[in-house]
Amino acid sequence: MDQLLGDPLFASFAVGAVLLAGLSKGGFGGGIGFVGVLALSQVSSPVQAVAIMLPILCVMDLMGVWAYRKDWDRPSMKVLVIGCMIGTVIGTLTFKWMDEQLIRLMVGFIAIVFFIDFFRAGGEKAAARVLSKPVGYILGTIAGFTSFVIHAGLPPVAMYLLPQKLDKRIHVGTIVILFCVVNYAKILPYWWLGLFSMPNLSISLILMPLAPIGMFIGIKFNHLIPQKWFMRASYGILFVLGTRLLYEGLAPMF
């Protein structure tokens, strides 16, 4: 708590992280908690950033579920939830030995490959398609794992949902409700791993009132943006996140 109150740089990054995460989560889906982690990681350790953001993301999830409670794709949810729960278990068992650099490289590479494949398949003119269940289980497992480690579960989930060309509210609602389940499933494992220290929880509580503000802005933004531009923005976010993850993963090598 003293870190937040006594360090203007940390405070500014923390406030920005929560607002950005809320806007992204409410407007484009529940998997972009990494935006907040990325911002906080500039002034703290990635592990501390992950721990601080989880309670805040859980509060945002409650607002998101209420806003999108009638707008989600059930067949996709059934496939992705199974995979995400498997990935969460893997993340729990391997977290203490996890190399954050390797995780960033893996997720970033997958996101960029998917972005390139979007254009290879015909871009916006490509026909809507549903990937097979085994592919969905694999992507869901990767999403659950990367969400557990660095709250970066969106790219694998987007890879499964975007080719279906769902209505924007159905697309976002599916992601929001999926990551609500995933985030609440992470609470006990995070506690078991000792991530919920009193300093981290204190910072989370101080920042928590900002969560509804960011979510409100994001939900309103989703109503305003046309379907075509929503899809372009979603692929753009995927590309930016993937590029940033690759940069973060490769930078220590040089």
N, C-alpha and C positions, 0 to 999 in steps of 0.2 A: 504493500500500500504506500509506503514512504517513497518507493521508486516512482510511482505514478504522480504523487503529489509534489515531490521535490525535484523532478526532472522534467522541465518543459518539453524537451525533445521527445522523451518517452511518452508523455501525456498527449502530445499532438499526433504522434504516430498511432497511439492506442485509440484515440477518438476517431481518427480517420479510418482505422482498420474496421471498427465496428460499423460505422456508417456505410462504408463501401461494401462490407459483407452483407449488410441488410438490404441495400439497394440491389446488389447482384442476386441475392437469394430470393427476394420478393419479385424481381422482374424477370429473371432468367432461370431460376431453379435453385434447389437446395444444396447443390454440390459445390458452390463456389466459396465455401468457407476458407479456402486456400487464399483468397484475396486478403482476408484479414490476417491470416497467418504470415503471409508474405510481407505485409506492411509491418507487423509487430516484430518479425525476425530481423528487421533492419536495426532494431534497438534492443533486442533481447535474444536469448537462445531459441532455436526452433522448437525445442521441447517445451520451454516455458510458454511460448506463443500458442502452441497446440493446446496446452492445459488451460490457459486463460480463455481461449476462444470457445471451448466446448460448452460450458454452461450458458454462454451468451447465444450460441447457435441453437441450443435447446429451447431457449425462450423464443427466439425467432421462429423456430419450427412450429410452436403452438399457434402463432399468428398465421403462418403459412398454411397449416393444415385447415384452419378455419376458413381462410380466404379461398382455398382451392378444394374444399372437401367434396364437391360434386364434380370436379373436373380432373379426372385422372384415368389412365388406361390400365384396366385390370389385367389383361393378358401379359402385358409387359411387366407389370408390378410383380406378378407371380414368379416370373423367371428371374428378375433382377434381385428380389428379396432373398431368394435361396442363395444365389451367388454371393451377395453382400454379407450374409451371415457367415458363410464359409470364410470369406476374406477377413472378417472381423476376428474370428477365432485364430486364424493364421497370424494376423497382426498382433494379437494379444500374446501369443506364445513366442513370437520372434522380436518383439519391440526392443528389448534390451540389447539385442545384438544387431539391430538394424543400422545400415549405412544410409544416412539421409541423402548423400550425394548420389548413390546408386538409384534410390527411389525417384529422385528428381529426373535423372536421365531416362529411366524406364518410362515414366508417365509422359514426360515431354516428347520422347521419341514416338510413342503411340499416338499422341495427340496430333503431331505434325504429319505422320503417315496418314492418319484418318483425314486430315484437312486436304492433303494432296489427292487422296483417293476420291474425295468428293468431286473434284474437278475432272479426274480421270473418268469417272462414271457418268459425266455429263452435266455436272453442276446442278443448277436449279431446274434444268430440263429433264433430269433423270427421273425415271418412274419411282414412285414410292415402293419400298420393299421392306419386308420384315425378316430380319436375320434369324437363323435357326436357333432352337432352344439351347443346344450345346454351346454355340457361340455366345448366346446371352448369359449362360451360366459362367462361362470363362470371364467375360467382361465384367459381370457382376462381382465375381471373386476378386478381380483386380481392383475394382472400385471400392469394395469393402476394405481391402487391405490398405490401399493408398489413402482412403479416407481416415482409417484408424491412425496411420503414421503421421500424415501431414494435412489432413482435411482436404485432400486433392482427389476426391472421388468423381468429380464431374466428367472428365474426358472419357473414361471407359463407358459411363452411362450414356453420354451424348452419342458415342459411337453406335450404341444400340438403338437409341430413340430417333436421332435425326434422320436416318434413311427412311423412316416410316412417314415423314412429313405430316405429323400430327398437327391438329390445330394448336396454336400457340398456348392457349390456356391449358389444354390437355397435356401438352409437352411439359410445361412448367409445373403443373399440378402433380404429374407423375413423379418428377424429380423431387419436388418439395416433400411429398408424403413418403417417398422412398428414403430420403435422407433424414427425415424425422425418425423413422424406425431405426436407421443405422446409428444416428447420433445418440439416441437414448440407450441403444444396445452397448454403446461404448462407455457409459458412465461407470458401471461396476468394474470393468477391466482397468479403466484409468485410475480409479481409486485403489484397486489391487496393486497397480504398478507404482503407486506413490506419487502420481502426478498432481493430485489435488492438495498441494501444500497450502497452509494458511495464507502466505503472501499471494499466491496465485489466485486463490478463491476471493481474497479481499479485492484484488484488482478487478476480477470478473464482476463482483457485486457493484463496484463503483461505476463500471462501464455499462452495466446492464440496462439502465434507463434509456440509453441511446438505441438499443435494439429495436424497439417499436418504431422509432422515427425512421430509421433506415428501411425497415420492412414496409412501412406505409408508403414511402416514396417509390420503392421498387414495384409494389403491387399496382399503384396508380400508373406507373410508367408502362406496365404490361398492357393495361387497357388502351393506352394511347398509340402504341407503336403498331403499324400495319404488319400483317402476316409475313409479307415478303421481306421487309426490313428486319423483322424479328429473326427469321432464319439466317439472314446475312450477319446480323449481330451475333447470333449464337455461334456460327462458324468462326466469326472474327474473334470472339472471346476464347474459343477453343484454341485458335492459332496463337493468340497472344500468351495465353497461359502455357501452352506447350513450348513456345520459344523461350519464355522466361525460365521455365523449369530446366530446359536444356542448357541455358546460359548458367544458371545457378549450379548445375551439375558439372559442367565442363570447366568453369572458371578456376576452381582449385587446382586443375591439372596444369595450368599455365603460369 
